[in-house]
Amino acid sequence: MTEVEDYGRQIFEAISYANEFPVVKEKLLIMFDKLIKELSELIDEDELNDYKKAKEVVEKIPENEVEELCFTVESLYGDVENYPSYF
């Protein structure tokens, strides 16, 4: 499994938080900072670390590949809210 697959949900949340698509790398990293700050009081340390690791994955990706990352993650997670919830 690739790092993008490992942290795709967190990357998708940061993309969604940006309110634009696709998101440029700089803005995506800013969205991660905001998410991490806002979630730090709401989620446990392990889950928060997943957001930090996802941000590190994005930091390693060259700027010219971020658009493709956005489309890949959106195709994997974009329809999640359309599935029925059983909880």
C-alpha positions in Angstrom: 0.0 0.0 0.0 1.3 3.4 -0.9 1.5 6.4 1.5 -1.3 8.1 -0.4 -3.5 5.1 0.2 -2.4 5.0 3.8 -3.3 8.6 4.4 -5.9 9.2 1.6 -8.7 10.0 4.0 -6.8 12.7 5.8 -5.6 14.1 2.5 -9.2 14.1 1.2 -10.3 16.0 4.3 -7.6 18.6 3.8 -8.6 19.0 0.1 -12.3 19.3 1.1 -11.4 21.9 3.8 -9.8 24.1 1.1 -13.1 24.7 -0.7 -11.4 24.5 -4.1 -10.4 21.7 -6.5 -7.8 20.9 -7.3 -5.8 22.5 -4.5 -2.2 23.8 -5.0 0.4 22.3 -2.7 0.9 25.5 -0.6 -2.8 25.8 0.2 -3.1 22.1 0.9 -0.3 22.3 3.4 -2.0 25.3 5.0 -5.3 23.4 5.2 -3.4 20.6 7.0 -2.1 23.1 9.6 -5.6 24.4 10.2 -7.0 20.9 10.5 -4.3 19.7 12.9 -4.8 22.8 15.1 -8.6 22.4 15.2 -8.6 18.7 15.7 -5.8 18.7 18.4 -8.4 19.0 21.1 -11.0 16.7 19.6 -9.2 13.5 18.6 -6.7 11.2 20.2 -2.9 11.5 19.6 -2.7 8.5 17.3 -5.3 9.9 14.9 -3.8 13.4 15.1 -0.4 11.8 14.2 -2.1 10.4 11.0 -2.9 13.9 9.9 0.7 15.0 10.6 2.0 12.0 8.6 -0.4 12.7 5.8 0.9 16.3 5.7 4.5 14.9 5.5 3.4 12.8 2.5 2.1 15.9 0.7 5.3 17.8 1.5 7.3 15.1 -0.3 5.2 15.3 -3.4 6.5 17.6 -6.2 4.3 20.6 -6.9 3.5 19.4 -10.4 2.1 16.1 -9.0 -0.3 17.6 -6.4 -3.1 18.1 -9.0 -2.9 14.4 -9.8 -2.9 13.6 -6.1 -6.1 15.6 -5.7 -7.9 13.7 -8.5 -6.6 10.3 -7.2 -7.8 11.0 -3.6 -11.1 12.4 -4.8 -11.8 9.3 -6.9 -11.1 7.1 -3.8 -13.0 9.1 -1.2 -15.2 11.6 -3.0 -18.3 9.5 -2.9 -18.0 8.5 0.8 -20.7 10.8 1.9 -23.1 9.3 -0.7 -23.0 5.8 1.0 -25.7 5.0 3.6 -24.6 5.1 7.2 -25.5 2.2 9.4 -24.3 3.8 12.6 
